Amino acid sequence: AVVSTQSTGMPSGTPAAEDSPIPSNSPRVFEVGDAIELSGWGRYQWRVSSVMGLLSFADSAEIWMSVIILRNLKCEWDLSAFQEALIPAVVYIFYANGSVASGYL
């Protein structure tokens, strides 16, 4: 996403307009990376990144464990190929449903 900025929209003479990395008279292109640089990286971003990293780790560990358990169940319960394929499919179906449901929160 690229947005052309002819001006910052701030009145000249304000401290924020003078300190802005985007000159008000420049036809410079303002990109997403510039917006991230301008917004900074604070405590909130660290928290969100940490929580999302832990959730991603938990999700990958869950899938990894289902693969290990599936090997044992295949031998112990004498599963057919269809039943063996159905177990991870059900995990992914419920994972997708949970993602959609949590999106409404």
Backbone as ProteinMPNN parsed JSONL, in Angstrom:
{"seq_chain_A": "AVVSTQSTGMPSGTPAAEDSPIPSNSPRVFEVGDAIELSGWGRYQWRVSSVMGLLSFADSAEIWMSVIILRNLKCEWDLSAFQEALIPAVVYIFYANGSVASGYL", "coords_chain_A": {"N_chain_A": [[0.854, -1.172, 0.0], [0.725, 2.02, -1.001], [0.831, 5.413, -0.339], [0.401, 8.608, -1.517], [1.847, 11.572, -0.365], [1.244, 14.849, -0.177], [1.193, 16.813, 1.686], [1.526, 17.002, 5.256], [-0.764, 17.585, 6.565], [-0.805, 18.975, 8.86], [-0.778, 22.056, 10.609], [1.644, 24.471, 9.684], [4.472, 25.292, 11.663], [3.801, 24.047, 13.998], [5.15, 21.944, 16.548], [5.1, 19.159, 15.947], [4.826, 19.074, 13.184], [7.197, 20.227, 12.353], [9.086, 18.41, 13.275], [8.506, 16.185, 11.837], [9.294, 13.365, 9.798], [8.513, 13.509, 7.205], [8.635, 15.772, 4.746], [6.616, 18.687, 4.275], [6.322, 19.87, 1.782], [7.131, 18.069, -0.087], [6.777, 15.688, -2.732], [6.914, 13.067, -1.845], [6.713, 9.503, -1.477], [4.796, 7.785, 0.822], [5.247, 4.957, 2.564], [4.286, 1.684, 3.9], [6.294, 0.696, 5.553], [7.479, 3.099, 6.343], [5.452, 4.131, 7.945], [5.46, 2.299, 10.043], [8.01, 2.745, 11.078], [7.663, 5.374, 11.918], [5.702, 5.126, 13.886], [6.908, 3.72, 15.936], [8.228, 1.349, 18.383], [7.05, -0.075, 21.078], [6.23, -0.937, 24.516], [3.709, -2.148, 24.318], [3.757, -3.323, 21.737], [5.783, -5.202, 22.139], [4.537, -6.847, 24.023], [2.304, -7.838, 22.553], [3.648, -9.16, 20.485], [5.016, -11.096, 21.978], [2.905, -12.582, 23.163], [1.615, -13.523, 20.85], [3.698, -15.035, 19.758], [3.987, -17.039, 21.729], [1.464, -18.245, 21.521], [1.606, -19.189, 18.91], [3.676, -21.011, 19.181], [2.464, -22.836, 20.952], [0.426, -23.76, 19.318], [1.854, -25.016, 17.231], [3.134, -26.975, 18.714], [0.943, -28.469, 19.504], [0.052, -29.56, 17.061], [2.309, -31.023, 16.369], [2.344, -32.877, 18.468], [-0.029, -34.203, 17.888], [0.677, -35.601, 15.621], [2.574, -37.41, 16.611], [1.003, -38.823, 18.457], [-0.842, -39.858, 16.704], [0.599, -41.778, 15.279], [0.978, -43.731, 17.253], [-1.697, -44.36, 17.836], [-2.542, -45.402, 15.424], [-1.288, -47.895, 15.258], [-2.169, -49.123, 17.656], [-5.014, -48.998, 17.61], [-5.613, -50.054, 15.172], [-6.17, -48.487, 12.773], [-7.831, -47.473, 9.75], [-6.762, -46.153, 6.541], [-8.378, -43.98, 5.872], [-9.499, -43.256, 8.387], [-7.179, -42.592, 9.696], [-6.422, -40.31, 8.274], [-8.541, -38.698, 8.869], [-8.34, -37.827, 11.512], [-6.264, -35.69, 11.806], [-7.552, -33.938, 10.069], [-9.924, -33.271, 11.363], [-8.86, -31.909, 13.53], [-7.809, -29.623, 12.232], [-10.173, -28.572, 11.173], [-11.636, -27.86, 13.488], [-9.796, -26.068, 14.474], [-9.928, -24.041, 12.544], [-12.616, -23.261, 12.869], [-12.478, -22.293, 15.498], [-10.755, -20.138, 15.122], [-12.316, -18.44, 13.53], [-14.45, -18.003, 15.286], [-13.123, -16.757, 17.438], [-12.435, -14.436, 16.232], [-14.628, -12.782, 16.359], [-14.607, -11.907, 18.927]], "CA_chain_A": [[0.0, 0.0, 0.0], [1.514, 3.236, -1.131], [-0.011, 6.596, -0.268], [1.135, 9.819, -1.867], [1.629, 12.635, 0.618], [1.633, 16.179, -0.6], [1.449, 17.536, 2.929], [1.232, 16.196, 6.436], [-2.076, 17.943, 7.067], [-0.635, 19.691, 10.118], [-0.417, 23.447, 10.372], [3.08, 24.714, 9.81], [4.829, 25.974, 12.888], [3.596, 23.176, 15.149], [6.349, 21.122, 16.758], [5.01, 17.856, 15.291], [5.055, 19.259, 11.754], [8.615, 20.529, 12.143], [9.864, 17.205, 13.574], [8.03, 15.088, 11.012], [10.267, 12.919, 8.798], [7.947, 13.729, 5.877], [8.529, 17.208, 4.47], [5.268, 19.042, 3.842], [6.3, 20.296, 0.381], [7.742, 17.026, -0.903], [5.835, 14.71, -3.281], [7.484, 11.788, -1.461], [5.772, 8.401, -1.301], [4.766, 7.305, 2.207], [4.995, 3.524, 2.495], [3.926, 1.028, 5.146], [7.505, 0.675, 6.379], [7.641, 4.431, 6.935], [4.456, 4.255, 9.012], [5.933, 1.501, 11.173], [9.14, 3.481, 11.654], [7.149, 6.577, 12.552], [4.911, 4.779, 15.069], [7.791, 3.248, 17.0], [8.096, -0.007, 18.897], [6.998, 0.11, 22.526], [5.885, -2.042, 25.396], [2.529, -2.835, 23.79], [4.166, -4.164, 20.623], [6.51, -6.338, 22.695], [3.552, -7.746, 24.629], [1.539, -8.51, 21.498], [4.556, -10.096, 19.813], [5.29, -12.216, 22.889], [1.707, -13.417, 23.273], [1.405, -14.205, 19.569], [4.748, -16.039, 19.637], [3.65, -18.161, 22.599], [0.321, -18.943, 20.945], [2.082, -19.907, 17.731], [4.441, -22.155, 19.687], [1.51, -23.804, 21.491], [-0.276, -24.367, 18.19], [2.74, -25.944, 16.533], [3.35, -28.112, 19.603], [-0.275, -29.28, 19.44], [0.069, -30.302, 15.8], [3.41, -31.981, 16.464], [1.914, -33.954, 19.353], [-1.053, -35.008, 17.22], [1.377, -36.504, 14.701], [3.164, -38.482, 17.415], [-0.079, -39.646, 18.995], [-1.467, -40.552, 15.584], [1.4, -42.983, 14.983], [0.669, -44.747, 18.268], [-3.088, -44.78, 17.69], [-2.654, -46.215, 14.211], [-0.894, -49.262, 15.589], [-2.949, -49.667, 18.756], [-6.437, -49.119, 17.274], [-5.707, -50.624, 13.831], [-6.937, -47.509, 11.996], [-7.73, -47.513, 8.293], [-6.134, -44.949, 5.99], [-9.352, -42.893, 5.977], [-9.565, -42.841, 9.787], [-5.906, -41.945, 10.012], [-6.451, -38.978, 7.672], [-9.639, -37.939, 9.456], [-7.949, -37.244, 12.804], [-5.722, -34.334, 11.645], [-8.528, -33.082, 9.394], [-10.831, -32.767, 12.398], [-8.099, -30.902, 14.287], [-7.754, -28.397, 11.438], [-11.53, -28.021, 11.055], [-11.943, -27.173, 14.732], [-8.888, -24.927, 14.562], [-10.498, -22.992, 11.695], [-13.82, -22.772, 13.542], [-12.054, -21.5, 16.652], [-10.202, -18.876, 14.632], [-13.436, -17.597, 13.12], [-15.198, -17.622, 16.494], [-12.35, -15.798, 18.23], [-12.405, -13.169, 15.503], [-15.761, -11.978, 16.781], [-14.362, -11.386, 20.273]], "C_chain_A": [[0.891, 1.222, 0.0], [0.553, 4.414, -1.168], [0.854, 7.793, -0.602], [0.815, 10.896, -0.854], [2.148, 13.934, 0.048], [1.918, 17.05, 0.619], [1.083, 16.637, 4.08], [-0.137, 16.513, 6.996], [-2.005, 18.706, 8.374], [-0.293, 21.138, 9.802], [1.079, 23.651, 10.552], [3.334, 25.522, 11.075], [4.578, 25.128, 14.121], [4.819, 22.296, 15.313], [6.287, 19.789, 16.03], [5.28, 17.979, 13.796], [6.518, 19.524, 11.46], [9.483, 19.297, 12.355], [9.497, 16.035, 12.684], [9.096, 14.687, 9.997], [9.775, 13.126, 7.368], [7.848, 15.226, 5.636], [7.166, 17.544, 3.873], [5.218, 19.445, 2.366], [6.876, 19.251, -0.573], [6.675, 16.077, -1.457], [6.302, 13.281, -3.0], [6.38, 10.752, -1.266], [5.909, 7.884, 0.128], [4.342, 5.847, 2.192], [4.686, 2.955, 3.873], [5.132, 0.983, 6.091], [7.775, 2.003, 7.048], [6.667, 4.628, 8.092], [4.882, 3.479, 10.248], [7.093, 2.197, 11.86], [8.658, 4.695, 12.441], [6.406, 6.265, 13.842], [5.771, 4.295, 16.225], [7.475, 1.834, 17.443], [8.185, 0.095, 20.407], [6.631, -1.15, 23.271], [4.695, -2.845, 24.863], [2.914, -3.782, 22.653], [4.947, -5.383, 21.109], [5.548, -7.348, 23.31], [2.797, -8.54, 23.569], [2.417, -9.528, 20.79], [4.857, -11.307, 20.684], [4.098, -13.151, 22.994], [1.477, -14.189, 21.98], [2.468, -15.281, 19.343], [4.464, -17.262, 20.489], [2.461, -18.954, 22.053], [0.723, -19.745, 19.708], [2.87, -21.15, 18.139], [3.501, -23.238, 20.208], [0.771, -24.513, 20.365], [0.609, -25.373, 17.466], [3.038, -27.164, 17.399], [2.144, -29.041, 19.591], [-0.289, -30.134, 18.173], [1.159, -31.373, 15.827], [3.01, -33.165, 17.345], [0.841, -34.816, 18.693], [-0.419, -35.983, 16.232], [1.973, -37.68, 15.471], [2.087, -39.408, 17.953], [-0.735, -40.456, 17.881], [-0.706, -41.818, 15.221], [1.075, -44.102, 15.972], [-0.757, -45.264, 18.124], [-3.283, -45.68, 16.476], [-2.328, -47.678, 14.507], [-1.834, -49.884, 16.619], [-4.413, -49.919, 18.377], [-6.666, -49.721, 15.884], [-6.591, -49.751, 12.917], [-6.764, -47.729, 10.503], [-7.081, -46.22, 7.81], [-7.084, -43.745, 6.094], [-9.437, -42.37, 7.408], [-8.292, -42.111, 10.207], [-5.868, -40.513, 9.46], [-7.515, -38.097, 8.314], [-9.229, -37.241, 10.75], [-7.307, -35.87, 12.637], [-6.7, -33.393, 10.947], [-9.499, -32.479, 10.397], [-10.13, -31.703, 13.232], [-8.082, -29.583, 13.525], [-9.132, -27.756, 11.271], [-11.896, -27.269, 12.327], [-11.022, -25.975, 14.951], [-9.421, -23.755, 13.728], [-11.757, -22.409, 12.323], [-13.467, -21.9, 14.74], [-11.47, -20.163, 16.237], [-11.306, -17.923, 14.21], [-14.207, -17.107, 14.337], [-14.429, -16.609, 17.326], [-12.205, -14.458, 17.523], [-13.529, -12.231, 15.898], [-15.579, -11.406, 18.177], [-13.72, -10.059, 20.141]], "O_chain_A": [[1.706, 1.419, 0.901], [-0.415, 4.417, -1.928], [1.927, 7.967, -0.026], [-0.348, 11.114, -0.517], [3.347, 14.094, -0.181], [2.787, 17.921, 0.578], [0.405, 15.625, 3.901], [-0.633, 15.766, 7.838], [-3.04, 19.052, 8.943], [0.408, 21.412, 8.829], [1.697, 23.082, 11.452], [2.505, 26.331, 11.492], [5.088, 25.448, 15.195], [5.462, 21.937, 14.326], [7.312, 19.318, 15.536], [5.892, 17.092, 13.202], [7.03, 19.094, 10.426], [10.508, 19.146, 11.691], [10.127, 14.981, 12.773], [9.737, 15.551, 9.398], [10.536, 12.938, 6.42], [7.034, 15.89, 6.279], [6.626, 16.785, 3.068], [4.152, 19.364, 1.755], [7.083, 19.539, -1.752], [5.759, 15.697, -0.728], [6.108, 12.389, -3.826], [5.248, 11.096, -0.928], [7.012, 7.582, 0.584], [3.203, 5.533, 1.845], [4.805, 3.647, 4.884], [4.991, 1.209, 7.293], [8.243, 2.047, 8.186], [7.021, 5.228, 9.108], [4.69, 3.942, 11.373], [7.155, 2.238, 13.089], [9.19, 5.001, 13.509], [6.464, 7.044, 14.794], [5.387, 4.451, 17.385], [6.553, 1.203, 16.926], [9.262, 0.322, 20.958], [6.705, -2.262, 22.749], [4.679, -4.073, 24.948], [2.447, -4.92, 22.612], [4.796, -6.475, 20.561], [5.716, -8.556, 23.142], [2.666, -9.76, 23.67], [1.974, -10.645, 20.522], [4.943, -12.426, 20.179], [4.253, -14.37, 22.925], [1.176, -15.382, 22.015], [2.161, -16.336, 18.788], [4.667, -18.393, 20.045], [2.448, -20.184, 22.114], [0.231, -20.852, 19.492], [2.747, -22.206, 17.52], [3.708, -24.422, 19.942], [0.517, -25.715, 20.439], [0.155, -26.466, 17.124], [3.18, -28.27, 16.878], [2.297, -30.261, 19.66], [-0.615, -31.319, 18.232], [0.95, -32.494, 15.363], [3.297, -34.315, 17.014], [0.801, -36.027, 18.912], [-0.935, -37.083, 16.035], [1.884, -38.824, 15.023], [2.233, -40.629, 17.914], [-1.134, -41.602, 18.09], [-1.321, -42.831, 14.886], [0.916, -45.261, 15.589], [-1.005, -46.461, 18.271], [-4.092, -46.606, 16.502], [-3.027, -48.583, 14.049], [-2.246, -51.035, 16.474], [-4.99, -50.932, 18.772], [-7.814, -49.878, 15.469], [-7.599, -50.203, 12.374], [-5.692, -48.12, 10.041], [-6.876, -45.295, 8.596], [-6.648, -42.628, 6.369], [-9.445, -41.157, 7.618], [-8.329, -41.145, 10.969], [-5.341, -39.61, 10.111], [-7.394, -36.872, 8.301], [-9.735, -36.158, 11.046], [-7.768, -34.928, 13.282], [-6.686, -32.188, 11.199], [-9.856, -31.306, 10.291], [-10.744, -30.702, 13.601], [-8.318, -28.529, 14.116], [-9.244, -26.531, 11.231], [-12.414, -26.155, 12.256], [-11.429, -24.979, 15.548], [-9.367, -22.606, 14.166], [-11.947, -21.193, 12.311], [-14.103, -20.87, 14.964], [-11.666, -19.161, 16.924], [-11.241, -16.729, 14.501], [-14.575, -15.935, 14.413], [-15.032, -15.685, 17.872], [-11.884, -13.453, 18.157], [-13.394, -11.013, 15.781], [-16.322, -10.508, 18.574], [-13.416, -9.418, 21.146]]}, "name": "protein", "num_of_chains": 1, "seq": "AVVSTQSTGMPSGTPAAEDSPIPSNSPRVFEVGDAIELSGWGRYQWRVSSVMGLLSFADSAEIWMSVIILRNLKCEWDLSAFQEALIPAVVYIFYANGSVASGYL"}
